[in-house]
Amino acid sequence: MANWDEDMPVEAAALRKVPFFEGLTPEDLDRLARIGRKRQFAAGESIVVEGQIGGGLFIILSGSASLQAGGKTHTLGPGQFFGEMALLAGKPRSATVTAAEPVEAMTLETMYFRPFLIKNPSVAVTILEVVAERLREVQDRIDRTQAATEG
Ligand code: CMP
């Protein structure tokens, strides 16, 4: 296969390294890069704030971010995403996500990303898998706490 990385816009080349998007064609990656915007956040900066209105997905390209949810601190690193809950449910942000160290992230606004998901079901399924995993982890933790309280 030709090394099309050389001719790719910087954003598309960065997205290509995200495992989450590995199934996408160069054309789709390019489309995604055009709707995405790269943003930098300083360590300690709030990237999204609980209760804030506004969707949009954040994919971490470098650095790490943390959030408190369900009584636990979750840390997300390169290749991982957040912001899918507000994006999919059309609800305010469920948690505050803070840059634990300098973060570079690709942001995808809801109005552009939703139509992209409809055209790329494999990306939508990957998001679903991660959401199911996150739900499962919280559920298991609640069940364990309940069992410990009852037992
Ligand atoms: P959103 O509600 O848009 O903004 C806060 C984000 O934190 C949320 O989307 C998820 O991406 C993330 N988040 C919330 N709860 C959890 C969790 N239990 N595990 C991992 N990430 C979470």
Backbone and ligand atoms as CSV (ligand in chain L), in Angstrom:
chain,resi,resn,atom,element,x,y,z
A,1,MET,N,N,0.844,-1.207,0.000
A,1,MET,CA,C,0.000,0.000,0.000
A,1,MET,C,C,0.880,1.260,0.000
A,2,ALA,N,N,0.474,2.252,-0.768
A,2,ALA,CA,C,1.262,3.486,-0.851
A,2,ALA,C,C,1.312,4.156,0.517
A,3,ASN,N,N,2.396,4.840,0.769
A,3,ASN,CA,C,2.501,5.552,2.034
A,3,ASN,C,C,1.799,6.907,1.913
A,4,TRP,N,N,0.473,6.847,2.033
A,4,TRP,CA,C,-0.299,8.074,1.833
A,4,TRP,C,C,-0.227,9.014,3.020
A,5,ASP,N,N,0.429,8.574,4.126
A,5,ASP,CA,C,0.632,9.446,5.283
A,5,ASP,C,C,1.317,10.753,4.880
A,6,GLU,N,N,2.262,10.620,3.905
A,6,GLU,CA,C,3.062,11.775,3.514
A,6,GLU,C,C,2.219,12.890,2.909
A,7,ASP,N,N,1.142,12.490,2.204
A,7,ASP,CA,C,0.308,13.497,1.546
A,7,ASP,C,C,-0.882,13.902,2.403
A,8,MET,N,N,-0.994,13.278,3.567
A,8,MET,CA,C,-2.180,13.541,4.393
A,8,MET,C,C,-2.061,14.831,5.173
A,9,PRO,N,N,-3.191,15.511,5.394
A,9,PRO,CA,C,-3.147,16.647,6.308
A,9,PRO,C,C,-2.708,16.155,7.692
A,10,VAL,N,N,-2.105,17.053,8.478
A,10,VAL,CA,C,-1.583,16.665,9.794
A,10,VAL,C,C,-2.659,15.994,10.651
A,11,GLU,N,N,-3.878,16.566,10.617
A,11,GLU,CA,C,-4.958,16.035,11.454
A,11,GLU,C,C,-5.297,14.591,11.092
A,12,ALA,N,N,-5.390,14.316,9.787
A,12,ALA,CA,C,-5.747,12.967,9.357
A,12,ALA,C,C,-4.665,11.983,9.775
A,13,ALA,N,N,-3.398,12.399,9.677
A,13,ALA,CA,C,-2.299,11.521,10.071
A,13,ALA,C,C,-2.381,11.231,11.570
A,14,ALA,N,N,-2.760,12.241,12.369
A,14,ALA,CA,C,-2.885,12.047,13.819
A,14,ALA,C,C,-4.040,11.097,14.118
A,15,LEU,N,N,-5.139,11.253,13.403
A,15,LEU,CA,C,-6.315,10.400,13.643
A,15,LEU,C,C,-6.049,8.964,13.239
A,16,ARG,N,N,-5.212,8.789,12.231
A,16,ARG,CA,C,-4.923,7.445,11.741
A,16,ARG,C,C,-4.271,6.585,12.828
A,17,LYS,N,N,-3.586,7.257,13.777
A,17,LYS,CA,C,-2.894,6.518,14.843
A,17,LYS,C,C,-3.840,6.111,15.968
A,18,VAL,N,N,-5.092,6.621,15.932
A,18,VAL,CA,C,-6.061,6.290,16.987
A,18,VAL,C,C,-6.709,4.943,16.651
A,19,PRO,N,N,-6.541,3.926,17.511
A,19,PRO,CA,C,-7.038,2.592,17.202
A,19,PRO,C,C,-8.536,2.577,16.865
A,20,PHE,N,N,-9.241,3.445,17.564
A,20,PHE,CA,C,-10.647,3.681,17.401
A,20,PHE,C,C,-11.072,3.895,15.929
A,21,PHE,N,N,-10.192,4.483,15.138
A,21,PHE,CA,C,-10.509,4.819,13.742
A,21,PHE,C,C,-9.773,3.939,12.743
A,22,GLU,N,N,-9.203,2.825,13.236
A,22,GLU,CA,C,-8.301,2.081,12.350
A,22,GLU,C,C,-8.997,1.474,11.131
A,23,GLY,N,N,-10.323,1.257,11.239
A,23,GLY,CA,C,-11.031,0.649,10.118
A,23,GLY,C,C,-11.420,1.644,9.024
A,24,LEU,N,N,-11.167,2.915,9.259
A,24,LEU,CA,C,-11.627,3.917,8.292
A,24,LEU,C,C,-10.732,4.003,7.057
A,25,THR,N,N,-11.338,4.316,5.942
A,25,THR,CA,C,-10.574,4.494,4.699
A,25,THR,C,C,-9.858,5.851,4.776
A,26,PRO,N,N,-8.820,6.044,3.961
A,26,PRO,CA,C,-8.144,7.348,3.940
A,26,PRO,C,C,-9.115,8.487,3.665
A,27,GLU,N,N,-10.125,8.236,2.828
A,27,GLU,CA,C,-11.093,9.296,2.492
A,27,GLU,C,C,-11.917,9.668,3.723
A,28,ASP,N,N,-12.343,8.644,4.480
A,28,ASP,CA,C,-13.143,8.912,5.688
A,28,ASP,C,C,-12.307,9.634,6.750
A,29,LEU,N,N,-11.060,9.205,6.861
A,29,LEU,CA,C,-10.166,9.852,7.837
A,29,LEU,C,C,-9.980,11.323,7.486
A,30,ASP,N,N,-9.865,11.554,6.204
A,30,ASP,CA,C,-9.678,12.911,5.729
A,30,ASP,C,C,-10.926,13.747,6.028
A,31,ARG,N,N,-12.097,13.137,5.789
A,31,ARG,CA,C,-13.375,13.814,6.059
A,31,ARG,C,C,-13.470,14.159,7.550
A,32,LEU,N,N,-13.083,13.164,8.373
A,32,LEU,CA,C,-13.138,13.331,9.825
A,32,LEU,C,C,-12.190,14.454,10.267
A,33,ALA,N,N,-11.006,14.446,9.670
A,33,ALA,CA,C,-10.014,15.475,10.027
A,33,ALA,C,C,-10.534,16.861,9.669
A,34,ARG,N,N,-11.326,16.929,8.591
A,34,ARG,CA,C,-11.830,18.243,8.177
A,34,ARG,C,C,-12.915,18.753,9.116
A,35,ILE,N,N,-13.680,17.819,9.716
A,35,ILE,CA,C,-14.713,18.278,10.659
A,35,ILE,C,C,-14.148,18.423,12.070
A,36,GLY,N,N,-12.956,17.870,12.298
A,36,GLY,CA,C,-12.368,17.934,13.635
A,36,GLY,C,C,-11.495,19.159,13.825
A,37,ARG,N,N,-11.258,19.470,15.086
A,37,ARG,CA,C,-10.381,20.599,15.403
A,37,ARG,C,C,-9.437,20.144,16.511
A,38,LYS,N,N,-8.152,20.376,16.297
A,38,LYS,CA,C,-7.177,19.984,17.307
A,38,LYS,C,C,-7.111,21.064,18.376
A,39,ARG,N,N,-7.156,20.656,19.634
A,39,ARG,CA,C,-7.086,21.660,20.711
A,39,ARG,C,C,-6.116,21.209,21.793
A,40,GLN,N,N,-5.508,22.177,22.446
A,40,GLN,CA,C,-4.540,21.878,23.515
A,40,GLN,C,C,-5.116,22.375,24.841
A,41,PHE,N,N,-4.855,21.612,25.875
A,41,PHE,CA,C,-5.308,21.997,27.219
A,41,PHE,C,C,-4.127,21.879,28.179
A,42,ALA,N,N,-4.010,22.875,29.062
A,42,ALA,CA,C,-2.920,22.861,30.037
A,42,ALA,C,C,-3.260,21.900,31.177
A,43,ALA,N,N,-2.244,21.391,31.853
A,43,ALA,CA,C,-2.472,20.517,33.016
A,43,ALA,C,C,-3.349,21.262,34.020
A,44,GLY,N,N,-4.358,20.595,34.520
A,44,GLY,CA,C,-5.244,21.197,35.516
A,44,GLY,C,C,-6.447,21.898,34.912
A,45,GLU,N,N,-6.434,22.095,33.609
A,45,GLU,CA,C,-7.541,22.800,32.948
A,45,GLU,C,C,-8.760,21.884,32.805
A,46,SER,N,N,-9.959,22.438,33.016
A,46,SER,CA,C,-11.185,21.661,32.802
A,46,SER,C,C,-11.500,21.650,31.320
A,47,ILE,N,N,-11.653,20.479,30.775
A,47,ILE,CA,C,-11.923,20.365,29.330
A,47,ILE,C,C,-13.426,20.409,29.088
A,48,VAL,N,N,-14.175,19.640,29.861
A,48,VAL,CA,C,-15.631,19.808,29.892
A,48,VAL,C,C,-16.053,19.879,31.363
A,49,VAL,N,N,-17.155,20.574,31.593
A,49,VAL,CA,C,-17.603,20.802,32.969
A,49,VAL,C,C,-18.979,20.188,33.174
A,50,GLU,N,N,-19.125,19.472,34.276
A,50,GLU,CA,C,-20.401,18.823,34.599
A,50,GLU,C,C,-21.537,19.842,34.524
A,51,GLY,N,N,-22.633,19.462,33.880
A,51,GLY,CA,C,-23.803,20.333,33.798
A,51,GLY,C,C,-23.804,21.250,32.585
A,52,GLN,N,N,-22.617,21.383,31.963
A,52,GLN,CA,C,-22.506,22.256,30.788
A,52,GLN,C,C,-23.331,21.681,29.630
A,53,ILE,N,N,-23.987,22.586,28.902
A,53,ILE,CA,C,-24.742,22.161,27.726
A,53,ILE,C,C,-23.788,22.154,26.538
A,54,GLY,N,N,-23.996,21.235,25.647
A,54,GLY,CA,C,-23.156,21.216,24.434
A,54,GLY,C,C,-22.527,19.864,24.270
A,55,GLY,N,N,-22.696,19.344,23.071
A,55,GLY,CA,C,-22.162,18.000,22.810
A,55,GLY,C,C,-20.730,18.085,22.358
A,56,GLY,N,N,-20.374,17.172,21.539
A,56,GLY,CA,C,-19.010,17.158,21.019
A,56,GLY,C,C,-18.199,16.072,21.673
A,57,LEU,N,N,-17.427,15.401,20.840
A,57,LEU,CA,C,-16.597,14.290,21.302
A,57,LEU,C,C,-15.145,14.745,21.343
A,58,PHE,N,N,-14.417,14.275,22.339
A,58,PHE,CA,C,-12.983,14.583,22.454
A,58,PHE,C,C,-12.205,13.284,22.342
A,59,ILE,N,N,-11.236,13.266,21.450
A,59,ILE,CA,C,-10.364,12.094,21.339
A,59,ILE,C,C,-8.979,12.540,21.770
A,60,ILE,N,N,-8.436,11.871,22.770
A,60,ILE,CA,C,-7.130,12.276,23.292
A,60,ILE,C,C,-6.037,11.801,22.334
A,61,LEU,N,N,-5.240,12.740,21.852
A,61,LEU,CA,C,-4.119,12.391,20.968
A,61,LEU,C,C,-2.840,12.225,21.782
A,62,SER,N,N,-2.670,13.067,22.793
A,62,SER,CA,C,-1.538,12.886,23.709
A,62,SER,C,C,-1.906,13.457,25.074
A,63,GLY,N,N,-1.213,12.955,26.106
A,63,GLY,CA,C,-1.490,13.389,27.472
A,63,GLY,C,C,-2.582,12.531,28.105
A,64,SER,N,N,-3.068,12.957,29.258
A,64,SER,CA,C,-4.138,12.199,29.913
A,64,SER,C,C,-5.089,13.141,30.637
A,65,ALA,N,N,-6.316,12.647,30.810
A,65,ALA,CA,C,-7.357,13.446,31.463
A,65,ALA,C,C,-8.056,12.567,32.483
A,66,SER,N,N,-8.582,13.189,33.527
A,66,SER,CA,C,-9.267,12.367,34.527
A,66,SER,C,C,-10.632,12.952,34.864
A,67,LEU,N,N,-11.456,12.065,35.365
A,67,LEU,CA,C,-12.813,12.463,35.744
A,67,LEU,C,C,-13.299,11.598,36.900
A,68,GLN,N,N,-14.225,12.151,37.661
A,68,GLN,CA,C,-14.846,11.415,38.764
A,68,GLN,C,C,-16.224,10.991,38.315
A,69,ALA,N,N,-16.504,9.702,38.382
A,69,ALA,CA,C,-17.861,9.242,38.059
A,69,ALA,C,C,-18.147,7.978,38.854
A,70,GLY,N,N,-19.347,7.913,39.400
A,70,GLY,CA,C,-19.743,6.733,40.166
A,70,GLY,C,C,-18.806,6.450,41.327
A,71,GLY,N,N,-18.292,7.511,41.955
A,71,GLY,CA,C,-17.454,7.338,43.139
A,71,GLY,C,C,-16.051,6.870,42.835
A,72,LYS,N,N,-15.599,7.033,41.600
A,72,LYS,CA,C,-14.266,6.563,41.230
A,72,LYS,C,C,-13.591,7.563,40.289
A,73,THR,N,N,-12.263,7.630,40.371
A,73,THR,CA,C,-11.532,8.457,39.407
A,73,THR,C,C,-11.161,7.596,38.210
A,74,HIS,N,N,-11.495,8.081,37.032
A,74,HIS,CA,C,-11.150,7.379,35.789
A,74,HIS,C,C,-10.092,8.209,35.073
A,75,THR,N,N,-9.069,7.553,34.571
A,75,THR,CA,C,-8.044,8.272,33.809
A,75,THR,C,C,-8.064,7.771,32.371
A,76,LEU,N,N,-8.106,8.719,31.454
A,76,LEU,CA,C,-8.156,8.371,30.025
A,76,LEU,C,C,-6.893,8.868,29.343
A,77,GLY,N,N,-6.361,8.059,28.423
A,77,GLY,CA,C,-5.103,8.416,27.759
A,77,GLY,C,C,-5.231,8.435,26.247
A,78,PRO,N,N,-4.098,8.500,25.557
A,78,PRO,CA,C,-4.092,8.592,24.101
A,78,PRO,C,C,-4.904,7.488,23.432
A,79,GLY,N,N,-5.726,7.891,22.462
A,79,GLY,CA,C,-6.557,6.927,21.736
A,79,GLY,C,C,-7.922,6.743,22.387
A,80,GLN,N,N,-8.077,7.237,23.617
A,80,GLN,CA,C,-9.382,7.099,24.285
A,80,GLN,C,C,-10.202,8.376,24.077
A,81,PHE,N,N,-11.499,8.245,24.271
A,81,PHE,CA,C,-12.362,9.403,24.025
A,81,PHE,C,C,-13.271,9.673,25.211
A,82,PHE,N,N,-13.830,10.864,25.239
A,82,PHE,CA,C,-14.874,11.207,26.205
A,82,PHE,C,C,-15.791,12.240,25.570
A,83,GLY,N,N,-16.955,12.441,26.224
A,83,GLY,CA,C,-17.915,13.409,25.700
A,83,GLY,C,C,-19.032,12.752,24.907
A,84,GLU,N,N,-18.973,11.412,24.816
A,84,GLU,CA,C,-19.968,10.700,23.999
A,84,GLU,C,C,-21.356,10.734,24.644
A,85,MET,N,N,-21.414,10.888,25.978
A,85,MET,CA,C,-22.732,10.821,26.638
A,85,MET,C,C,-23.586,12.021,26.271
A,86,ALA,N,N,-23.022,13.217,26.395
A,86,ALA,CA,C,-23.778,14.429,26.027
A,86,ALA,C,C,-24.092,14.403,24.539
A,87,LEU,N,N,-23.133,13.915,23.764
A,87,LEU,CA,C,-23.320,13.887,22.310
A,87,LEU,C,C,-24.485,12.975,21.928
A,88,LEU,N,N,-24.524,11.787,22.525
A,88,LEU,CA,C,-25.539,10.814,22.116
A,88,LEU,C,C,-26.888,11.083,22.767
A,89,ALA,N,N,-26.859,11.522,24.038
A,89,ALA,CA,C,-28.120,11.679,24.760
A,89,ALA,C,C,-28.711,13.082,24.622
A,90,GLY,N,N,-27.920,14.026,24.135
A,90,GLY,CA,C,-28.400,15.404,24.051
A,90,GLY,C,C,-28.671,15.990,25.431
A,91,LYS,N,N,-27.876,15.545,26.412
A,91,LYS,CA,C,-28.034,16.020,27.800
A,91,LYS,C,C,-26.783,16.794,28.208
A,92,PRO,N,N,-26.859,17.545,29.334
A,92,PRO,CA,C,-25.650,18.241,29.799
A,92,PRO,C,C,-24.540,17.240,30.154
A,93,ARG,N,N,-23.326,17.738,30.236
A,93,ARG,CA,C,-22.172,16.896,30.578
A,93,ARG,C,C,-22.385,16.193,31.921
A,94,SER,N,N,-22.087,14.907,31.956
A,94,SER,CA,C,-22.350,14.111,33.163
A,94,SER,C,C,-21.223,14.216,34.181
A,95,ALA,N,N,-20.074,14.729,33.789
A,95,ALA,CA,C,-18.925,14.821,34.696
A,95,ALA,C,C,-17.992,15.919,34.202
A,96,THR,N,N,-17.125,16.380,35.112
A,96,THR,CA,C,-16.072,17.319,34.718
A,96,THR,C,C,-14.845,16.510,34.338
A,97,VAL,N,N,-14.292,16.803,33.175
A,97,VAL,CA,C,-13.082,16.099,32.747
A,97,VAL,C,C,-11.942,17.122,32.760
A,98,THR,N,N,-10.871,16.777,33.491
A,98,THR,CA,C,-9.753,17.705,33.699
A,98,THR,C,C,-8.473,17.135,33.100
A,99,ALA,N,N,-7.683,17.994,32.484
A,99,ALA,CA,C,-6.389,17.547,31.950
A,99,ALA,C,C,-5.471,17.216,33.134
A,100,ALA,N,N,-5.027,15.956,33.211
A,100,ALA,CA,C,-4.144,15.546,34.309
A,100,ALA,C,C,-2.711,15.980,33.999
A,101,GLU,N,N,-2.414,16.131,32.722
A,101,GLU,CA,C,-1.139,16.644,32.203
A,101,GLU,C,C,-1.509,17.353,30.905
A,102,PRO,N,N,-0.577,18.049,30.252
A,102,PRO,CA,C,-0.983,18.730,29.017
A,102,PRO,C,C,-1.639,17.756,28.043
A,103,VAL,N,N,-2.782,18.169,27.509
A,103,VAL,CA,C,-3.558,17.293,26.627
A,103,VAL,C,C,-3.691,17.921,25.249
A,104,GLU,N,N,-3.501,17.074,24.249
A,104,GLU,CA,C,-3.840,17.482,22.888
A,104,GLU,C,C,-5.002,16.583,22.482
A,105,ALA,N,N,-6.082,17.193,22.026
A,105,ALA,CA,C,-7.270,16.397,21.695
A,105,ALA,C,C,-7.869,16.848,20.376
A,106,MET,N,N,-8.499,15.903,19.713
A,106,MET,CA,C,-9.261,16.230,18.511
A,106,MET,C,C,-10.706,16.364,18.969
A,107,THR,N,N,-11.355,17.463,18.642
A,107,THR,CA,C,-12.741,17.644,19.048
A,107,THR,C,C,-13.638,17.548,17.815
A,108,LEU,N,N,-14.721,16.837,17.977
A,108,LEU,CA,C,-15.664,16.657,16.872
A,108,LEU,C,C,-17.027,17.147,17.324
A,109,GLU,N,N,-17.493,18.207,16.684
A,109,GLU,CA,C,-18.778,18.793,17.080
A,109,GLU,C,C,-19.942,17.887,16.676
A,110,THR,N,N,-20.967,17.839,17.549
A,110,THR,CA,C,-22.124,16.964,17.332
A,110,THR,C,C,-22.753,17.129,15.952
A,111,MET,N,N,-22.951,18.376,15.530
A,111,MET,CA,C,-23.695,18.591,14.267
A,111,MET,C,C,-22.959,18.007,13.054
A,112,TYR,N,N,-21.634,17.847,13.177
A,112,TYR,CA,C,-20.888,17.235,12.071
A,112,TYR,C,C,-20.654,15.749,12.320
A,113,PHE,N,N,-20.476,15.402,13.597
A,113,PHE,CA,C,-20.083,14.024,13.909
A,113,PHE,C,C,-21.263,13.055,13.827
A,114,ARG,N,N,-22.460,13.499,14.181
A,114,ARG,CA,C,-23.630,12.609,14.103
A,114,ARG,C,C,-23.839,12.082,12.681
A,115,PRO,N,N,-23.884,12.979,11.682
A,115,PRO,CA,C,-24.028,12.466,10.302
A,115,PRO,C,C,-22.870,11.555,9.906
A,116,PHE,N,N,-21.667,11.840,10.429
A,116,PHE,CA,C,-20.510,10.984,10.115
A,116,PHE,C,C,-20.745,9.571,10.681
A,117,LEU,N,N,-21.302,9.497,11.898
A,117,LEU,CA,C,-21.569,8.196,12.530
A,117,LEU,C,C,-22.574,7.389,11.721
A,118,ILE,N,N,-23.565,8.086,11.203
A,118,ILE,CA,C,-24.603,7.401,10.423
A,118,ILE,C,C,-23.985,6.789,9.159
A,119,LYS,N,N,-23.010,7.485,8.599
A,119,LYS,CA,C,-22.358,6.969,7.384
A,119,LYS,C,C,-21.277,5.942,7.700
A,120,ASN,N,N,-20.808,5.914,8.953
A,120,ASN,CA,C,-19.723,4.998,9.345
A,120,ASN,C,C,-20.147,4.179,10.562
A,121,PRO,N,N,-21.038,3.189,10.342
A,121,PRO,CA,C,-21.565,2.432,11.480
A,121,PRO,C,C,-20.487,1.723,12.295
A,122,SER,N,N,-19.342,1.406,11.679
A,122,SER,CA,C,-18.312,0.699,12.452
A,122,SER,C,C,-17.768,1.612,13.567
A,123,VAL,N,N,-17.701,2.908,13.307
A,123,VAL,CA,C,-17.246,3.837,14.353
A,123,VAL,C,C,-18.325,3.941,15.442
A,124,ALA,N,N,-19.610,3.973,15.001
A,124,ALA,CA,C,-20.717,4.049,15.971
A,124,ALA,C,C,-20.709,2.810,16.872
A,125,VAL,N,N,-20.439,1.644,16.284
A,125,VAL,CA,C,-20.422,0.399,17.073
A,125,VAL,C,C,-19.258,0.427,18.070
A,126,THR,N,N,-18.120,0.959,17.648
A,126,THR,CA,C,-16.976,1.046,18.572
A,126,THR,C,C,-17.333,1.935,19.764
A,127,ILE,N,N,-18.013,3.037,19.500
A,127,ILE,CA,C,-18.427,3.921,20.606
A,127,ILE,C,C,-19.379,3.169,21.535
A,128,LEU,N,N,-20.320,2.442,20.921
A,128,LEU,CA,C,-21.281,1.667,21.727
A,128,LEU,C,C,-20.570,0.662,22.624
A,129,GLU,N,N,-19.572,-0.011,22.061
A,129,GLU,CA,C,-18.834,-1.018,22.847
A,129,GLU,C,C,-18.188,-0.385,24.071
A,130,VAL,N,N,-17.587,0.801,23.870
A,130,VAL,CA,C,-16.922,1.470,24.990
A,130,VAL,C,C,-17.957,1.945,26.015
A,131,VAL,N,N,-19.090,2.458,25.519
A,131,VAL,CA,C,-20.136,2.932,26.433
A,131,VAL,C,C,-20.675,1.758,27.265
A,132,ALA,N,N,-20.887,0.612,26.591
A,132,ALA,CA,C,-21.385,-0.575,27.299
A,132,ALA,C,C,-20.378,-1.011,28.367
A,133,GLU,N,N,-19.095,-0.942,28.018
A,133,GLU,CA,C,-18.016,-1.310,28.947
A,133,GLU,C,C,-18.027,-0.383,30.170
A,134,ARG,N,N,-18.201,0.924,29.924
A,134,ARG,CA,C,-18.211,1.900,31.017
A,134,ARG,C,C,-19.427,1.677,31.920
A,135,LEU,N,N,-20.568,1.400,31.298
A,135,LEU,CA,C,-21.796,1.153,32.062
A,135,LEU,C,C,-21.624,-0.103,32.923
A,136,ARG,N,N,-21.064,-1.120,32.310
A,136,ARG,CA,C,-20.858,-2.401,32.993
A,136,ARG,C,C,-19.953,-2.246,34.224
A,137,GLU,N,N,-18.883,-1.452,34.025
A,137,GLU,CA,C,-17.923,-1.255,35.119
A,137,GLU,C,C,-18.610,-0.581,36.309
A,138,VAL,N,N,-19.443,0.436,36.031
A,138,VAL,CA,C,-20.139,1.157,37.110
A,138,VAL,C,C,-21.154,0.221,37.781
A,139,GLN,N,N,-21.884,-0.526,36.929
A,139,GLN,CA,C,-22.902,-1.453,37.447
A,139,GLN,C,C,-22.285,-2.509,38.375
A,140,ASP,N,N,-21.163,-3.088,37.937
A,140,ASP,CA,C,-20.472,-4.100,38.738
A,140,ASP,C,C,-20.048,-3.530,40.086
A,141,ARG,N,N,-19.582,-2.272,40.031
A,141,ARG,CA,C,-19.123,-1.643,41.264
A,141,ARG,C,C,-20.293,-1.409,42.219
A,142,ILE,N,N,-21.444,-0.978,41.680
A,142,ILE,CA,C,-22.634,-0.749,42.524
A,142,ILE,C,C,-23.063,-2.086,43.139
A,143,ASP,N,N,-23.077,-3.144,42.307
A,143,ASP,CA,C,-23.495,-4.472,42.788
A,143,ASP,C,C,-22.576,-4.961,43.914
A,144,ARG,N,N,-21.253,-4.739,43.736
A,144,ARG,CA,C,-20.294,-5.190,44.756
A,144,ARG,C,C,-20.510,-4.421,46.063
A,145,THR,N,N,-20.746,-3.099,45.948
A,145,THR,CA,C,-20.961,-2.270,47.159
A,145,THR,C,C,-22.219,-2.731,47.875
A,146,GLN,N,N,-23.263,-2.995,47.076
A,146,GLN,CA,C,-24.544,-3.423,47.647
A,146,GLN,C,C,-24.395,-4.767,48.357
A,147,ALA,N,N,-23.664,-5.690,47.713
A,147,ALA,CA,C,-23.455,-7.024,48.290
A,147,ALA,C,C,-22.681,-6.893,49.598
A,148,ALA,N,N,-21.686,-5.981,49.628
A,148,ALA,CA,C,-20.870,-5.809,50.834
A,148,ALA,C,C,-21.728,-5.219,51.957
A,149,THR,N,N,-22.644,-4.298,51.627
A,149,THR,CA,C,-23.506,-3.662,52.627
A,149,THR,C,C,-24.516,-4.664,53.187
A,150,GLU,N,N,-25.040,-5.480,52.277
A,150,GLU,CA,C,-26.073,-6.440,52.699
A,150,GLU,C,C,-25.474,-7.628,53.445
A,151,GLY,N,N,-24.261,-8.009,52.990
A,151,GLY,CA,C,-23.637,-9.207,53.559
A,151,GLY,C,C,-22.998,-8.892,54.826
L,1,CMP,P1,P,-20.224,13.559,28.842
L,1,CMP,O1,O,-21.337,13.337,29.793
L,1,CMP,O2,O,-20.504,14.192,27.555
L,1,CMP,O3,O,-19.076,14.424,29.585
L,1,CMP,C1,C,-18.365,13.821,30.657
L,1,CMP,C2,C,-17.747,12.541,30.157
L,1,CMP,O4,O,-17.090,11.749,31.114
L,1,CMP,C3,C,-18.853,11.580,29.642
L,1,CMP,O5,O,-19.497,12.154,28.534
L,1,CMP,C4,C,-18.030,10.356,29.409
L,1,CMP,O6,O,-17.279,10.444,28.220
L,1,CMP,C5,C,-17.079,10.422,30.611
L,1,CMP,N1,N,-17.589,9.501,31.646
L,1,CMP,C6,C,-18.670,9.642,32.418
L,1,CMP,N2,N,-18.818,8.585,33.238
L,1,CMP,C7,C,-17.796,7.748,32.958
L,1,CMP,C8,C,-17.384,6.483,33.468
L,1,CMP,N3,N,-18.059,5.875,34.435
L,1,CMP,N4,N,-16.289,5.906,32.941
L,1,CMP,C9,C,-15.579,6.529,31.967
L,1,CMP,N5,N,-15.921,7.726,31.462
L,1,CMP,C10,C,-17.013,8.326,31.940
